[in-house]
Every structure is written in C-alpha cells, then in structure tokens.
C-alpha cells in the first residue's frame, strides 16, 4: 500500500484549536496524538470513514512511548 503525503497550511487560530484537541484527546487515548493523527480523525469523521491500522502515523518520533522505553 502506498501512502501520499499532503501538506496543509492553516491559520494560527486553527493550529491552536488542533493543539487543544490533542491535549483533550490525551485523556481517552493515553498519549497526546500527533497533529496528523488529529487531522486524520477529523477527516474520517467528516467523510464518514472508519480508520484502520493502515492509517496510523508510522513516523519515528521521540514521543512519550519512546521516552518510556528508555
């Protein structure tokens, strides 16, 4: 399966709203999702799609999960 990268420019207002949603989702997800994750969730809801494992963000990060592994 190939994956396409989309670049999206947003206003500072929308960026703040996305970041606030990331913090809000931490309670239900256990970690703070990436901005890409939040946008995937929003697009899936808007388009009426179900996200599966193929839509997970697979980039390597130094996020909380990696920090816990150390």
C-alpha positions as CSV (number, residue, x, y, z in Angstrom):
1,X,0.0,0.0,0.0
2,X,1.4,3.4,-0.9
3,X,0.9,6.5,1.2
4,X,0.6,10.0,0.0
5,X,1.9,13.0,1.9
6,X,-0.4,16.0,1.9
7,X,0.8,19.4,3.1
8,X,-1.7,21.7,4.7
9,X,-1.4,25.3,5.6
10,X,-3.6,26.5,8.5
11,X,-4.2,29.8,10.3
12,X,-2.8,30.2,13.8
13,X,-6.3,30.0,15.1
14,X,-6.8,26.6,13.6
15,X,-3.4,25.4,14.7
16,X,-4.3,26.4,18.3
17,X,-7.6,24.5,18.0
18,X,-5.8,21.4,16.8
19,X,-3.3,21.6,19.6
20,X,-6.1,22.0,22.2
21,X,-7.9,18.9,20.8
22,X,-4.6,17.0,21.0
23,X,-4.4,17.7,24.7
24,X,-8.1,16.9,25.2
25,X,-7.6,13.5,23.4
26,X,-4.8,12.5,25.8
27,X,-7.4,11.6,28.4
28,X,-9.1,9.0,26.1
29,X,-6.0,7.8,24.1
30,X,-3.4,7.7,26.9
31,X,-0.9,9.7,24.8
32,X,-1.0,13.0,23.0
33,X,-1.7,12.3,19.4
34,X,0.2,14.0,16.6
35,X,-1.3,16.8,14.6
36,X,-1.5,14.4,11.7
37,X,-3.5,11.9,13.8
38,X,-6.0,14.6,14.8
39,X,-6.4,15.7,11.2
40,X,-6.9,12.0,10.1
41,X,-9.6,11.6,12.8
42,X,-11.3,14.8,11.7
43,X,-11.2,13.9,8.0
44,X,-12.5,10.4,8.8
45,X,-15.4,11.8,10.8
46,X,-16.2,14.4,8.1
47,X,-16.0,11.9,5.3
48,X,-17.8,9.1,7.2
49,X,-14.9,6.7,7.0
50,X,-13.5,4.3,9.5
51,X,-9.8,4.5,10.2
52,X,-7.9,1.2,10.4
53,X,-4.3,0.4,11.2
54,X,-3.2,1.3,7.7
55,X,-3.9,5.0,8.5
56,X,-1.7,5.1,11.6
57,X,1.1,7.6,11.7
58,X,4.2,5.4,11.4
59,X,6.9,8.1,11.6
60,X,9.6,7.5,14.1
61,X,9.3,10.1,16.9
62,X,10.8,10.8,20.3
63,X,7.3,11.0,21.8
64,X,6.1,9.6,25.1
65,X,6.1,6.0,24.1
66,X,9.7,6.2,23.0
67,X,10.7,8.1,26.1
68,X,9.1,5.4,28.4
69,X,11.0,2.7,26.6
70,X,14.4,4.2,27.6
